[in-house]
Amino acid sequence: MGPFSDPFLEPGVLVRHPVHDDWGLGQVQSVAGRKVTVNFEHAGKQVIDAAVVRLEFVGDDPRDGR
């Protein structure tokens, strides 16, 4: 894994964009290195650079359990 990968960003995870709240709820479709493809309710499929944008988990953040 590269320095930008987040082990909890995987297909099926629900996220929101930290800046584009109007995009609505998004579901991760695929992760290829730091490029995360997310299908948002109101913006369709977007490729997010995880090195630039930290997507917000919807519901329980799996990282909180540590």
C-alpha positions as CSV (number, residue, x, y, z in Angstrom):
1,M,0.0,0.0,0.0
2,G,1.2,3.5,-0.8
3,P,1.4,6.4,1.6
4,F,-2.0,7.7,0.5
5,S,-4.1,4.6,0.8
6,D,-6.7,4.3,3.5
7,P,-7.4,0.6,4.4
8,F,-11.1,1.4,5.1
9,L,-11.7,2.9,1.6
10,E,-13.0,-0.1,-0.2
11,P,-15.9,-0.8,-2.6
12,G,-19.2,-0.5,-0.9
13,V,-18.2,2.0,1.8
14,L,-20.5,5.0,2.1
15,V,-18.8,8.4,2.1
16,R,-19.4,12.1,1.7
17,H,-17.1,14.7,0.1
18,P,-15.8,17.2,2.7
19,V,-16.3,20.2,0.4
20,H,-19.1,19.2,-2.0
21,D,-21.8,18.3,0.4
22,D,-24.4,19.0,-2.4
23,W,-23.1,15.8,-4.1
24,G,-25.0,13.8,-1.5
25,L,-24.1,10.3,-0.3
26,G,-21.5,8.4,-2.2
27,Q,-20.6,4.8,-2.5
28,V,-17.0,3.8,-3.2
29,Q,-16.9,1.8,-6.5
30,S,-13.2,1.1,-6.7
31,V,-9.8,2.0,-5.3
32,A,-6.7,2.1,-7.4
33,G,-3.7,3.5,-5.4
34,R,-4.7,7.0,-4.4
35,K,-7.5,7.2,-7.0
36,V,-10.9,6.4,-5.5
37,T,-14.0,6.2,-7.7
38,V,-17.1,7.2,-5.9
39,N,-20.7,7.2,-7.2
40,F,-22.5,10.1,-5.6
41,E,-26.3,10.6,-5.5
42,H,-26.3,14.0,-7.2
43,A,-22.9,14.1,-9.0
44,G,-22.6,10.6,-10.4
45,K,-19.2,8.9,-10.7
46,Q,-16.3,11.0,-9.6
47,V,-12.6,10.1,-9.3
48,I,-11.2,11.4,-6.1
49,D,-7.5,11.8,-5.4
50,A,-7.2,10.5,-1.8
51,A,-3.9,12.4,-1.4
52,V,-5.8,15.6,-1.8
53,V,-9.3,14.9,-0.5
54,R,-10.0,13.0,2.7
55,L,-13.5,11.5,2.2
56,E,-15.7,11.4,5.3
57,F,-17.2,8.1,6.3
58,V,-21.0,7.9,6.7
59,G,-22.2,6.2,9.8
60,D,-19.7,4.6,12.2
61,D,-16.1,5.4,11.1
62,P,-14.3,2.0,11.3
63,R,-11.2,3.8,12.5
64,D,-12.9,4.9,15.7
65,G,-12.6,1.4,17.2
66,R,-8.8,1.6,17.8
